[in-house]
Amino acid sequence: ELLRFAGALENASEHPIAQAIAKGASAQVGDLPAVEDFANIEGLGVQGVIVDGEVSHAVLVGRPRLLAEWSQHLTPPLEAVMSEAAEKGQTAVAVGWDGRARGVLVVADAIKPTSAEAISQLRGLELTPVLLTGDNAAVATAVATAVGIETGSDTVIAEVMPSEKVDVIKRLQEQGKTVAMVGDGVNDAAALAQADLGLAMGTGTDVAIEASDLTLVRGDLRAAADAIRLARRTLGTIKGNLFWAFAYNVAALPLAAAGLLNPMLAGAAMAFSSVFVVSNSLRLRTFRVTNSDPRTGTVGATAVSRSEPVNA
């Protein structure tokens, strides 16, 4: 009954933890009941009405704080489960209905095998990785340790609400730092919009994709490092083209003003300048991502998601 009610309610949410619970519940109990009046409570969980035959139940799924707001306090055995899960670096989700806390579901984060490599690549680009999450501190520390992020107070920031993620980014920006944010969920949308560079996973929610500057087609964090490398190389090419264009004119204009430059040679030099700029830019076609997609064997790509003009 706990799995049926929690799974049905979480099935209406796009949050990764919610989808994990819904998938697990469906696999164990089969078809899930219908949901009415579903509502997502920012940073706390979800609530709704489960229609089970002729009987309806008001169900809450999320943090214990959400249940406490409805006077559904955890019993000592359930609190013990919550504490044990926190010690193991797991995420515990409380479930209650009809005025009582009924149980706790424990979810373990499955770290992608490529995440540690992605963090290493970001460090190689002289960037400082920071883990910003709504999970509890124990879970955040365990994940950070597994992927190679330093476990300091400035690099592992846990138990933050979606609005607090924005505050953290603003604080870093006020310190003069340029912030890139990678996210995929509804709770990341505001932070993606606030960051100097927002990168959304293509496998994430639509609202996160809309709020970001770039969409990473692969659901692989290594694509973020590839996107930054490509951006830096593109900017370097632009600067190189501008340098040679200005250098050519600075050198040629005095000669032309003094009548020392044959018009035929000037025309040929101008044509060569255009060919040089195009040829130099075409070198970007040799760019290759660090790794191919392990699922398809194809390389990933990045796409601009905001319809703003880009001048180069």
ROVO-161965 format. One record per residue (C-alpha): residue number from 1; z, x, y. Coordinates in steps of 0.001 Angstrom, whole numbers, plus 500000, padded with zeros to 6 digits. Each point is the difference from the previous one (the first is absolute). Example, Ala and Ser with C-alpha at 12.3 -4.5 7.8 and 13.67 -1.06 7.14 Angstrom:
<nodes>
<node><seq>1</seq><zz>507800</zz><xx>512300</xx><yy>495500</yy></node>
<node><seq>2</seq><zz>499340</zz><xx>501370</xx><yy>503440</yy></node>
</nodes>
This chain:
<nodes>
<node><seq>1</seq><zz>500000</zz><xx>500000</xx><yy>500000</yy></node>
<node><seq>2</seq><zz>500802</zz><xx>502885</xx><yy>502337</yy></node>
<node><seq>3</seq><zz>496632</zz><xx>501614</xx><yy>499324</yy></node>
<node><seq>4</seq><zz>498101</zz><xx>496718</xx><yy>500335</yy></node>
<node><seq>5</seq><zz>501513</zz><xx>499109</xx><yy>503372</yy></node>
<node><seq>6</seq><zz>499931</zz><xx>503515</xx><yy>501486</yy></node>
<node><seq>7</seq><zz>496524</zz><xx>500731</xx><yy>498644</yy></node>
<node><seq>8</seq><zz>498571</zz><xx>496746</xx><yy>501354</yy></node>
<node><seq>9</seq><zz>501387</zz><xx>500630</xx><yy>503477</yy></node>
<node><seq>10</seq><zz>499016</zz><xx>503672</xx><yy>500108</yy></node>
<node><seq>11</seq><zz>496497</zz><xx>499149</xx><yy>498808</yy></node>
<node><seq>12</seq><zz>499381</zz><xx>498453</xx><yy>503418</yy></node>
<node><seq>13</seq><zz>500832</zz><xx>503308</xx><yy>501747</yy></node>
<node><seq>14</seq><zz>497720</zz><xx>503031</xx><yy>500451</yy></node>
<node><seq>15</seq><zz>502828</zz><xx>502554</xx><yy>499971</yy></node>
<node><seq>16</seq><zz>499611</zz><xx>502614</xx><yy>497205</yy></node>
<node><seq>17</seq><zz>503518</zz><xx>499350</xx><yy>498670</yy></node>
<node><seq>18</seq><zz>499353</zz><xx>496261</xx><yy>500043</yy></node>
<node><seq>19</seq><zz>496773</zz><xx>500445</xx><yy>498071</yy></node>
<node><seq>20</seq><zz>501764</zz><xx>502214</xx><yy>497440</yy></node>
<node><seq>21</seq><zz>502624</zz><xx>497289</xx><yy>499401</yy></node>
<node><seq>22</seq><zz>497346</zz><xx>497271</xx><yy>499789</yy></node>
<node><seq>23</seq><zz>497933</zz><xx>502016</xx><yy>497522</yy></node>
<node><seq>24</seq><zz>503033</zz><xx>500805</xx><yy>497836</yy></node>
<node><seq>25</seq><zz>501183</zz><xx>496399</xx><yy>500036</yy></node>
<node><seq>26</seq><zz>496578</zz><xx>498646</xx><yy>499104</yy></node>
<node><seq>27</seq><zz>499709</zz><xx>502440</xx><yy>497092</yy></node>
<node><seq>28</seq><zz>503373</zz><xx>498957</xx><yy>498568</yy></node>
<node><seq>29</seq><zz>500196</zz><xx>496258</xx><yy>500653</yy></node>
<node><seq>30</seq><zz>496361</zz><xx>498949</xx><yy>500392</yy></node>
<node><seq>31</seq><zz>498919</zz><xx>497463</xx><yy>502607</yy></node>
<node><seq>32</seq><zz>502093</zz><xx>499877</xx><yy>503165</yy></node>
<node><seq>33</seq><zz>501057</zz><xx>496767</xx><yy>501761</yy></node>
<node><seq>34</seq><zz>498599</zz><xx>498809</xx><yy>503325</yy></node>
<node><seq>35</seq><zz>501440</zz><xx>501089</xx><yy>503367</yy></node>
<node><seq>36</seq><zz>500414</zz><xx>497951</xx><yy>503163</yy></node>
<node><seq>37</seq><zz>501194</zz><xx>500912</xx><yy>503517</yy></node>
<node><seq>38</seq><zz>499598</zz><xx>503734</xx><yy>499334</yy></node>
<node><seq>39</seq><zz>501233</zz><xx>502257</xx><yy>502811</yy></node>
<node><seq>40</seq><zz>500148</zz><xx>503778</xx><yy>500370</yy></node>
<node><seq>41</seq><zz>503201</zz><xx>501153</xx><yy>501719</yy></node>
<node><seq>42</seq><zz>499095</zz><xx>503262</xx><yy>501734</yy></node>
<node><seq>43</seq><zz>501722</zz><xx>502959</xx><yy>498401</yy></node>
<node><seq>44</seq><zz>502303</zz><xx>497842</xx><yy>497853</yy></node>
<node><seq>45</seq><zz>497987</zz><xx>498140</xx><yy>497374</yy></node>
<node><seq>46</seq><zz>498426</zz><xx>496618</xx><yy>499340</yy></node>
<node><seq>47</seq><zz>501107</zz><xx>496413</xx><yy>499627</yy></node>
<node><seq>48</seq><zz>498423</zz><xx>496792</xx><yy>498789</yy></node>
<node><seq>49</seq><zz>500311</zz><xx>496918</xx><yy>497842</yy></node>
<node><seq>50</seq><zz>499141</zz><xx>500226</xx><yy>496295</yy></node>
<node><seq>51</seq><zz>498711</zz><xx>496774</xx><yy>498465</yy></node>
<node><seq>52</seq><zz>501093</zz><xx>500080</xx><yy>496352</yy></node>
<node><seq>53</seq><zz>498865</zz><xx>496772</xx><yy>498443</yy></node>
<node><seq>54</seq><zz>501774</zz><xx>497181</xx><yy>501799</yy></node>
<node><seq>55</seq><zz>502686</zz><xx>502303</xx><yy>501404</yy></node>
<node><seq>56</seq><zz>499709</zz><xx>502201</xx><yy>503112</yy></node>
<node><seq>57</seq><zz>502048</zz><xx>503109</xx><yy>500713</yy></node>
<node><seq>58</seq><zz>500483</zz><xx>501854</xx><yy>503309</yy></node>
<node><seq>59</seq><zz>499551</zz><xx>503648</xx><yy>498987</yy></node>
<node><seq>60</seq><zz>500747</zz><xx>503262</xx><yy>501838</yy></node>
<node><seq>61</seq><zz>498735</zz><xx>503422</xx><yy>498866</yy></node>
<node><seq>62</seq><zz>500714</zz><xx>503215</xx><yy>501880</yy></node>
<node><seq>63</seq><zz>502838</zz><xx>502062</xx><yy>501407</yy></node>
<node><seq>64</seq><zz>503598</zz><xx>498884</xx><yy>499416</yy></node>
<node><seq>65</seq><zz>500203</zz><xx>499494</xx><yy>503755</yy></node>
<node><seq>66</seq><zz>497430</zz><xx>497221</xx><yy>499781</yy></node>
<node><seq>67</seq><zz>502036</zz><xx>498176</xx><yy>497376</yy></node>
<node><seq>68</seq><zz>503216</zz><xx>500587</xx><yy>501957</yy></node>
<node><seq>69</seq><zz>498480</zz><xx>498232</xx><yy>503016</yy></node>
<node><seq>70</seq><zz>499837</zz><xx>496901</xx><yy>497799</yy></node>
<node><seq>71</seq><zz>503549</zz><xx>500571</xx><yy>498649</yy></node>
<node><seq>72</seq><zz>498664</zz><xx>501164</xx><yy>496648</yy></node>
<node><seq>73</seq><zz>502176</zz><xx>503052</xx><yy>499452</yy></node>
<node><seq>74</seq><zz>499525</zz><xx>502319</xx><yy>497034</yy></node>
<node><seq>75</seq><zz>502607</zz><xx>499900</xx><yy>497266</yy></node>
<node><seq>76</seq><zz>501747</zz><xx>503266</xx><yy>499019</yy></node>
<node><seq>77</seq><zz>497755</zz><xx>500495</xx><yy>496920</yy></node>
<node><seq>78</seq><zz>496886</zz><xx>499582</xx><yy>502140</yy></node>
<node><seq>79</seq><zz>501372</zz><xx>502381</xx><yy>502641</yy></node>
<node><seq>80</seq><zz>500569</zz><xx>502533</xx><yy>497216</yy></node>
<node><seq>81</seq><zz>496352</zz><xx>499704</xx><yy>498986</yy></node>
<node><seq>82</seq><zz>498937</zz><xx>500526</xx><yy>503622</yy></node>
<node><seq>83</seq><zz>502151</zz><xx>503146</xx><yy>500268</yy></node>
<node><seq>84</seq><zz>498744</zz><xx>501390</xx><yy>496688</yy></node>
<node><seq>85</seq><zz>496389</zz><xx>499480</xx><yy>501047</yy></node>
<node><seq>86</seq><zz>500618</zz><xx>501762</xx><yy>503335</yy></node>
<node><seq>87</seq><zz>501557</zz><xx>502985</xx><yy>498219</yy></node>
<node><seq>88</seq><zz>496913</zz><xx>500283</xx><yy>497788</yy></node>
<node><seq>89</seq><zz>497648</zz><xx>499847</xx><yy>502983</yy></node>
<node><seq>90</seq><zz>498680</zz><xx>496567</xx><yy>499013</yy></node>
<node><seq>91</seq><zz>499406</zz><xx>496883</xx><yy>502100</yy></node>
<node><seq>92</seq><zz>502164</zz><xx>496963</xx><yy>499234</yy></node>
<node><seq>93</seq><zz>498943</zz><xx>496510</xx><yy>501074</yy></node>
<node><seq>94</seq><zz>502501</zz><xx>497155</xx><yy>500086</yy></node>
<node><seq>95</seq><zz>499034</zz><xx>496463</xx><yy>498928</yy></node>
<node><seq>96</seq><zz>501796</zz><xx>496762</xx><yy>500771</yy></node>
<node><seq>97</seq><zz>499337</zz><xx>496284</xx><yy>500000</yy></node>
<node><seq>98</seq><zz>501797</zz><xx>496730</xx><yy>500556</yy></node>
<node><seq>99</seq><zz>502833</zz><xx>501642</xx><yy>501926</yy></node>
<node><seq>100</seq><zz>500874</zz><xx>502824</xx><yy>497591</yy></node>
<node><seq>101</seq><zz>498982</zz><xx>503605</xx><yy>499345</yy></node>
<node><seq>102</seq><zz>498574</zz><xx>499947</xx><yy>496476</yy></node>
<node><seq>103</seq><zz>498849</zz><xx>503504</xx><yy>499153</yy></node>
<node><seq>104</seq><zz>498533</zz><xx>503366</xx><yy>500962</yy></node>
<node><seq>105</seq><zz>496595</zz><xx>501424</xx><yy>499125</yy></node>
<node><seq>106</seq><zz>499601</zz><xx>503791</xx><yy>499991</yy></node>
<node><seq>107</seq><zz>496671</zz><xx>501609</xx><yy>500872</yy></node>
<node><seq>108</seq><zz>499241</zz><xx>503710</xx><yy>499622</yy></node>
<node><seq>109</seq><zz>497483</zz><xx>501694</xx><yy>502289</yy></node>
<node><seq>110</seq><zz>497070</zz><xx>501419</xx><yy>498045</yy></node>
<node><seq>111</seq><zz>498873</zz><xx>503027</xx><yy>501981</yy></node>
<node><seq>112</seq><zz>496265</zz><xx>500626</xx><yy>499814</yy></node>
<node><seq>113</seq><zz>499196</zz><xx>503269</xx><yy>498204</yy></node>
<node><seq>114</seq><zz>497939</zz><xx>501149</xx><yy>502996</yy></node>
<node><seq>115</seq><zz>502681</zz><xx>499444</xx><yy>502649</yy></node>
<node><seq>116</seq><zz>501687</zz><xx>503413</xx><yy>499657</yy></node>
<node><seq>117</seq><zz>496592</zz><xx>501695</xx><yy>500314</yy></node>
<node><seq>118</seq><zz>499243</zz><xx>497887</xx><yy>503090</yy></node>
<node><seq>119</seq><zz>503253</zz><xx>501078</xx><yy>501670</yy></node>
<node><seq>120</seq><zz>499171</zz><xx>503620</xx><yy>499212</yy></node>
<node><seq>121</seq><zz>496568</zz><xx>499574</xx><yy>501612</yy></node>
<node><seq>122</seq><zz>501546</zz><xx>498484</xx><yy>503132</yy></node>
<node><seq>123</seq><zz>502371</zz><xx>502946</xx><yy>500251</yy></node>
<node><seq>124</seq><zz>496996</zz><xx>502283</xx><yy>499654</yy></node>
<node><seq>125</seq><zz>498583</zz><xx>498324</xx><yy>503125</yy></node>
<node><seq>126</seq><zz>503223</zz><xx>501014</xx><yy>501826</yy></node>
<node><seq>127</seq><zz>501213</zz><xx>496404</xx><yy>500126</yy></node>
<node><seq>128</seq><zz>503589</zz><xx>498883</xx><yy>499385</yy></node>
<node><seq>129</seq><zz>500200</zz><xx>497147</xx><yy>497450</yy></node>
<node><seq>130</seq><zz>502633</zz><xx>497339</xx><yy>500743</yy></node>
<node><seq>131</seq><zz>501008</zz><xx>497211</xx><yy>497608</yy></node>
<node><seq>132</seq><zz>500655</zz><xx>496785</xx><yy>501963</yy></node>
<node><seq>133</seq><zz>501089</zz><xx>497121</xx><yy>497769</yy></node>
<node><seq>134</seq><zz>502013</zz><xx>496827</xx><yy>499785</yy></node>
<node><seq>135</seq><zz>501413</zz><xx>501024</xx><yy>496613</yy></node>
<node><seq>136</seq><zz>503562</zz><xx>501213</xx><yy>499691</yy></node>
<node><seq>137</seq><zz>500878</zz><xx>503635</xx><yy>500618</yy></node>
<node><seq>138</seq><zz>500413</zz><xx>500872</xx><yy>496316</yy></node>
<node><seq>139</seq><zz>496519</zz><xx>498729</xx><yy>499111</yy></node>
<node><seq>140</seq><zz>498457</zz><xx>501747</xx><yy>503015</yy></node>
<node><seq>141</seq><zz>501681</zz><xx>503316</xx><yy>499174</yy></node>
<node><seq>142</seq><zz>498887</zz><xx>499825</xx><yy>496364</yy></node>
<node><seq>143</seq><zz>496386</zz><xx>499304</xx><yy>500974</yy></node>
<node><seq>144</seq><zz>500001</zz><xx>502700</xx><yy>502697</yy></node>
<node><seq>145</seq><zz>501329</zz><xx>502574</xx><yy>497545</yy></node>
<node><seq>146</seq><zz>497375</zz><xx>499051</xx><yy>497409</yy></node>
<node><seq>147</seq><zz>497044</zz><xx>500393</xx><yy>502372</yy></node>
<node><seq>148</seq><zz>501219</zz><xx>503059</xx><yy>501908</yy></node>
<node><seq>149</seq><zz>501225</zz><xx>498557</xx><yy>503303</yy></node>
<node><seq>150</seq><zz>503039</zz><xx>501712</xx><yy>501498</yy></node>
<node><seq>151</seq><zz>503059</zz><xx>497765</xx><yy>499695</yy></node>
<node><seq>152</seq><zz>501358</zz><xx>500362</xx><yy>503519</yy></node>
<node><seq>153</seq><zz>501011</zz><xx>497255</xx><yy>502420</yy></node>
<node><seq>154</seq><zz>496818</zz><xx>500570</xx><yy>502007</yy></node>
<node><seq>155</seq><zz>497624</zz><xx>499960</xx><yy>497024</yy></node>
<node><seq>156</seq><zz>501458</zz><xx>497228</xx><yy>497805</yy></node>
<node><seq>157</seq><zz>500755</zz><xx>496869</xx><yy>502020</yy></node>
<node><seq>158</seq><zz>501113</zz><xx>497111</xx><yy>497783</yy></node>
<node><seq>159</seq><zz>501301</zz><xx>496436</xx><yy>500260</yy></node>
<node><seq>160</seq><zz>497946</zz><xx>499213</xx><yy>503107</yy></node>
<node><seq>161</seq><zz>498692</zz><xx>496581</xx><yy>500973</yy></node>
<node><seq>162</seq><zz>496287</zz><xx>499638</xx><yy>500918</yy></node>
<node><seq>163</seq><zz>500851</zz><xx>499935</xx><yy>503710</yy></node>
<node><seq>164</seq><zz>502146</zz><xx>503112</xx><yy>499569</yy></node>
<node><seq>165</seq><zz>497008</zz><xx>501865</xx><yy>498562</yy></node>
<node><seq>166</seq><zz>498319</zz><xx>499498</xx><yy>503365</yy></node>
<node><seq>167</seq><zz>503113</zz><xx>501322</xx><yy>501771</yy></node>
<node><seq>168</seq><zz>499983</zz><xx>503131</xx><yy>497830</yy></node>
<node><seq>169</seq><zz>496358</zz><xx>500691</xx><yy>500852</yy></node>
<node><seq>170</seq><zz>500648</zz><xx>499416</xx><yy>503706</yy></node>
<node><seq>171</seq><zz>502912</zz><xx>502446</xx><yy>499878</yy></node>
<node><seq>172</seq><zz>497806</zz><xx>502684</xx><yy>498410</yy></node>
<node><seq>173</seq><zz>497317</zz><xx>499398</xx><yy>502617</yy></node>
<node><seq>174</seq><zz>502554</zz><xx>500325</xx><yy>502796</yy></node>
<node><seq>175</seq><zz>500873</zz><xx>503408</xx><yy>498544</yy></node>
<node><seq>176</seq><zz>496397</zz><xx>501028</xx><yy>500654</yy></node>
<node><seq>177</seq><zz>498836</zz><xx>499725</xx><yy>496386</yy></node>
<node><seq>178</seq><zz>496707</zz><xx>498531</xx><yy>498854</yy></node>
<node><seq>179</seq><zz>500689</zz><xx>497493</xx><yy>497229</yy></node>
<node><seq>180</seq><zz>497680</zz><xx>498910</xx><yy>497204</yy></node>
<node><seq>181</seq><zz>501233</zz><xx>497060</xx><yy>497922</yy></node>
<node><seq>182</seq><zz>498765</zz><xx>499145</xx><yy>496498</yy></node>
<node><seq>183</seq><zz>500882</zz><xx>496539</xx><yy>498707</yy></node>
<node><seq>184</seq><zz>498736</zz><xx>497095</xx><yy>497955</yy></node>
<node><seq>185</seq><zz>502336</zz><xx>497027</xx><yy>500434</yy></node>
<node><seq>186</seq><zz>500669</zz><xx>497188</xx><yy>502431</yy></node>
<node><seq>187</seq><zz>503187</zz><xx>501750</xx><yy>501087</yy></node>
<node><seq>188</seq><zz>497976</zz><xx>503102</xx><yy>500967</yy></node>
<node><seq>189</seq><zz>497573</zz><xx>498207</xx><yy>502342</yy></node>
<node><seq>190</seq><zz>501986</zz><xx>500392</xx><yy>503235</yy></node>
<node><seq>191</seq><zz>500731</zz><xx>503673</xx><yy>499273</yy></node>
<node><seq>192</seq><zz>496319</zz><xx>500653</xx><yy>499217</yy></node>
<node><seq>193</seq><zz>499036</zz><xx>498501</xx><yy>503364</yy></node>
<node><seq>194</seq><zz>502641</zz><xx>502055</xx><yy>501868</yy></node>
<node><seq>195</seq><zz>499120</zz><xx>503359</xx><yy>498433</yy></node>
<node><seq>196</seq><zz>497546</zz><xx>502362</xx><yy>501669</yy></node>
<node><seq>197</seq><zz>497966</zz><xx>499746</xx><yy>496806</yy></node>
<node><seq>198</seq><zz>500440</zz><xx>497094</xx><yy>497598</yy></node>
<node><seq>199</seq><zz>498574</zz><xx>500431</xx><yy>496498</yy></node>
<node><seq>200</seq><zz>500036</zz><xx>496977</xx><yy>497696</yy></node>
<node><seq>201</seq><zz>499435</zz><xx>500115</xx><yy>496268</yy></node>
<node><seq>202</seq><zz>496935</zz><xx>497999</xx><yy>499037</yy></node>
<node><seq>203</seq><zz>502046</zz><xx>498571</xx><yy>497128</yy></node>
<node><seq>204</seq><zz>502594</zz><xx>498621</xx><yy>502454</yy></node>
<node><seq>205</seq><zz>500334</zz><xx>496744</xx><yy>501894</yy></node>
<node><seq>206</seq><zz>497422</zz><xx>498682</xx><yy>502458</yy></node>
<node><seq>207</seq><zz>502453</zz><xx>500043</xx><yy>502916</yy></node>
<node><seq>208</seq><zz>500745</zz><xx>503704</xx><yy>499448</yy></node>
<node><seq>209</seq><zz>496274</zz><xx>500794</xx><yy>499879</yy></node>
<node><seq>210</seq><zz>499393</zz><xx>498049</xx><yy>503210</yy></node>
<node><seq>211</seq><zz>502828</zz><xx>501793</xx><yy>501834</yy></node>
<node><seq>212</seq><zz>498871</zz><xx>503503</xx><yy>499025</yy></node>
<node><seq>213</seq><zz>497479</zz><xx>502396</xx><yy>501541</yy></node>
<node><seq>214</seq><zz>498592</zz><xx>501157</xx><yy>496673</yy></node>
<node><seq>215</seq><zz>499788</zz><xx>498395</xx><yy>496584</yy></node>
<node><seq>216</seq><zz>500231</zz><xx>502338</xx><yy>497016</yy></node>
<node><seq>217</seq><zz>497648</zz><xx>498564</xx><yy>497406</yy></node>
<node><seq>218</seq><zz>501892</zz><xx>501621</xx><yy>497132</yy></node>
<node><seq>219</seq><zz>503557</zz><xx>498940</xx><yy>499269</yy></node>
<node><seq>220</seq><zz>500879</zz><xx>503671</xx><yy>499808</yy></node>
<node><seq>221</seq><zz>502130</zz><xx>501842</xx><yy>502568</yy></node>
<node><seq>222</seq><zz>497821</zz><xx>503086</xx><yy>499590</yy></node>
<node><seq>223</seq><zz>497306</zz><xx>498089</xx><yy>501912</yy></node>
<node><seq>224</seq><zz>502223</zz><xx>500229</xx><yy>503100</yy></node>
<node><seq>225</seq><zz>499892</zz><xx>503799</xx><yy>499841</yy></node>
<node><seq>226</seq><zz>496227</zz><xx>499879</xx><yy>499483</yy></node>
<node><seq>227</seq><zz>499599</zz><xx>497706</xx><yy>503023</yy></node>
<node><seq>228</seq><zz>501985</zz><xx>502361</xx><yy>502225</yy></node>
<node><seq>229</seq><zz>498032</zz><xx>503036</xx><yy>498792</yy></node>
<node><seq>230</seq><zz>496725</zz><xx>498186</xx><yy>500685</yy></node>
<node><seq>231</seq><zz>501199</zz><xx>498926</xx><yy>503459</yy></node>
<node><seq>232</seq><zz>500990</zz><xx>503558</xx><yy>500904</yy></node>
<node><seq>233</seq><zz>496683</zz><xx>501380</xx><yy>498785</yy></node>
<node><seq>234</seq><zz>498094</zz><xx>497333</xx><yy>501940</yy></node>
<node><seq>235</seq><zz>501913</zz><xx>500792</xx><yy>503189</yy></node>
<node><seq>236</seq><zz>499322</zz><xx>503706</xx><yy>499513</yy></node>
<node><seq>237</seq><zz>496271</zz><xx>499273</xx><yy>499666</yy></node>
<node><seq>238</seq><zz>500032</zz><xx>497912</xx><yy>503194</yy></node>
<node><seq>239</seq><zz>501741</zz><xx>502781</xx><yy>501917</yy></node>
<node><seq>240</seq><zz>497528</zz><xx>502562</xx><yy>498641</yy></node>
<node><seq>241</seq><zz>497028</zz><xx>497901</xx><yy>501091</yy></node>
<node><seq>242</seq><zz>501453</zz><xx>499532</xx><yy>503479</yy></node>
<node><seq>243</seq><zz>500717</zz><xx>503715</xx><yy>500361</yy></node>
<node><seq>244</seq><zz>496458</zz><xx>501084</xx><yy>499165</yy></node>
<node><seq>245</seq><zz>498480</zz><xx>497240</xx><yy>502152</yy></node>
<node><seq>246</seq><zz>501996</zz><xx>501102</xx><yy>503039</yy></node>
<node><seq>247</seq><zz>499509</zz><xx>503708</xx><yy>499253</yy></node>
<node><seq>248</seq><zz>496235</zz><xx>499503</xx><yy>499795</yy></node>
<node><seq>249</seq><zz>499867</zz><xx>498215</xx><yy>503364</yy></node>
<node><seq>250</seq><zz>502358</zz><xx>502439</xx><yy>501716</yy></node>
<node><seq>251</seq><zz>497798</zz><xx>502897</xx><yy>498890</yy></node>
<node><seq>252</seq><zz>496647</zz><xx>498347</xx><yy>500695</yy></node>
<node><seq>253</seq><zz>500590</zz><xx>498251</xx><yy>503327</yy></node>
<node><seq>254</seq><zz>500409</zz><xx>503192</xx><yy>502123</yy></node>
<node><seq>255</seq><zz>496855</zz><xx>501459</xx><yy>498424</yy></node>
<node><seq>256</seq><zz>498054</zz><xx>496826</xx><yy>500715</yy></node>
<node><seq>257</seq><zz>501290</zz><xx>499867</xx><yy>503608</yy></node>
<node><seq>258</seq><zz>498885</zz><xx>503606</xx><yy>500528</yy></node>
<node><seq>259</seq><zz>496574</zz><xx>499227</xx><yy>498614</yy></node>
<node><seq>260</seq><zz>500481</zz><xx>502363</xx><yy>497081</yy></node>
<node><seq>261</seq><zz>499665</zz><xx>497360</xx><yy>497252</yy></node>
<node><seq>262</seq><zz>496558</zz><xx>498950</xx><yy>498831</yy></node>
<node><seq>263</seq><zz>499788</zz><xx>496170</xx><yy>499736</yy></node>
<node><seq>264</seq><zz>498384</zz><xx>500346</xx><yy>496565</yy></node>
<node><seq>265</seq><zz>502920</zz><xx>502077</xx><yy>498783</yy></node>
<node><seq>266</seq><zz>502462</zz><xx>497555</xx><yy>501599</yy></node>
<node><seq>267</seq><zz>498420</zz><xx>497071</xx><yy>498151</yy></node>
<node><seq>268</seq><zz>500056</zz><xx>501881</xx><yy>496706</yy></node>
<node><seq>269</seq><zz>503630</zz><xx>501015</xx><yy>500549</yy></node>
<node><seq>270</seq><zz>500963</zz><xx>496401</xx><yy>500740</yy></node>
<node><seq>271</seq><zz>498335</zz><xx>498789</xx><yy>496799</yy></node>
<node><seq>272</seq><zz>501745</zz><xx>502755</xx><yy>498034</yy></node>
<node><seq>273</seq><zz>503333</zz><xx>498929</xx><yy>501528</yy></node>
<node><seq>274</seq><zz>499539</zz><xx>496454</xx><yy>498704</yy></node>
<node><seq>275</seq><zz>499019</zz><xx>501248</xx><yy>496559</yy></node>
<node><seq>276</seq><zz>503051</zz><xx>502259</xx><yy>499932</yy></node>
<node><seq>277</seq><zz>502402</zz><xx>497163</xx><yy>500899</yy></node>
<node><seq>278</seq><zz>498541</zz><xx>497699</xx><yy>497329</yy></node>
<node><seq>279</seq><zz>499977</zz><xx>502743</xx><yy>497360</yy></node>
<node><seq>280</seq><zz>503576</zz><xx>500981</xx><yy>500804</yy></node>
<node><seq>281</seq><zz>501113</zz><xx>496367</xx><yy>499695</yy></node>
<node><seq>282</seq><zz>498199</zz><xx>499579</xx><yy>496678</yy></node>
<node><seq>283</seq><zz>502323</zz><xx>502632</xx><yy>498526</yy></node>
<node><seq>284</seq><zz>502561</zz><xx>497182</xx><yy>499755</yy></node>
<node><seq>285</seq><zz>497949</zz><xx>498649</xx><yy>497110</yy></node>
<node><seq>286</seq><zz>501313</zz><xx>502895</xx><yy>497924</yy></node>
<node><seq>287</seq><zz>503579</zz><xx>498699</xx><yy>500325</yy></node>
<node><seq>288</seq><zz>501550</zz><xx>499125</xx><yy>496652</yy></node>
<node><seq>289</seq><zz>503267</zz><xx>498284</xx><yy>499224</yy></node>
<node><seq>290</seq><zz>502616</zz><xx>502038</xx><yy>498199</yy></node>
<node><seq>291</seq><zz>500098</zz><xx>497744</xx><yy>496976</yy></node>
<node><seq>292</seq><zz>497903</zz><xx>497222</xx><yy>498524</yy></node>
<node><seq>293</seq><zz>501390</zz><xx>496604</xx><yy>499106</yy></node>
<node><seq>294</seq><zz>501600</zz><xx>500440</xx><yy>496550</yy></node>
<node><seq>295</seq><zz>499135</zz><xx>496415</xx><yy>499059</yy></node>
<node><seq>296</seq><zz>496307</zz><xx>500029</xx><yy>500852</yy></node>
<node><seq>297</seq><zz>499095</zz><xx>503661</xx><yy>500249</yy></node>
<node><seq>298</seq><zz>498549</zz><xx>499375</xx><yy>503469</yy></node>
<node><seq>299</seq><zz>501055</zz><xx>501425</xx><yy>503309</yy></node>
<node><seq>300</seq><zz>501908</zz><xx>497907</xx><yy>502489</yy></node>
<node><seq>301</seq><zz>499070</zz><xx>499240</xx><yy>503572</yy></node>
<node><seq>302</seq><zz>501518</zz><xx>498882</xx><yy>503255</yy></node>
<node><seq>303</seq><zz>498813</zz><xx>497122</xx><yy>502136</yy></node>
<node><seq>304</seq><zz>500713</zz><xx>499022</xx><yy>503601</yy></node>
<node><seq>305</seq><zz>501690</zz><xx>496622</xx><yy>499989</yy></node>
<node><seq>306</seq><zz>500324</zz><xx>499391</xx><yy>503731</yy></node>
<node><seq>307</seq><zz>496802</zz><xx>498952</xx><yy>501719</yy></node>
<node><seq>308</seq><zz>500384</zz><xx>502358</xx><yy>502956</yy></node>
<node><seq>309</seq><zz>497183</zz><xx>502244</xx><yy>501269</yy></node>
<node><seq>310</seq><zz>500337</zz><xx>503670</xx><yy>499206</yy></node>
<node><seq>311</seq><zz>498454</zz><xx>502478</xx><yy>502438</yy></node>
<node><seq>312</seq><zz>499281</zz><xx>503543</xx><yy>498850</yy></node>
</nodes>
